[in-house]
């Protein structure tokens, strides 16, 4: 049976000793679109990699427990997370986030950002990068937003790997 698991848009690693989960990476996503952002990436939450998820909805995580079990049937809902700088309950602060039902878009948008940053760094800002998600409405909106700042550069990588197709391919 399919359940709507609330996702956090992040990679976490379990600590067998404490039972808590350390945040390894937060996928920033694409801020103009709320459902394309990690719930943990909000600046006001001050959550960063290396910190620990120690409780959900006020209940401490236990050894051997997968935190995702606590988020089953919680997709798109607000949940309270207890976050700490160390794998312990004492000193944890509570934050409320709205989970997402699917991390695919968040991870995709973060991948684009990472690729663009990589190309920019390796070319000393001389080469731009655009990934064409599809040749439909979404892809065209992304292209219209992303092309102008990249077009001013000396070169441009147009990446259409894993393109989802569409109706304006001749463009």
Secondary structure, 3 states (H helix, E strand, C coil): CCCCCCECCEEEEECCCCCCEEEEEECCCCCCCHHHCCHHHCHHHCCCCCCEEEEECCEECCCCCCHHHHCCCCCCCEEEEEEECCCCCCCCEEEEEECECCCHHHHHHHHHHHHHHHHHHHCCCCEEEEECCCECHHHHHHHHHHHHHHHCCCEEEEECCCCCCECCCCC
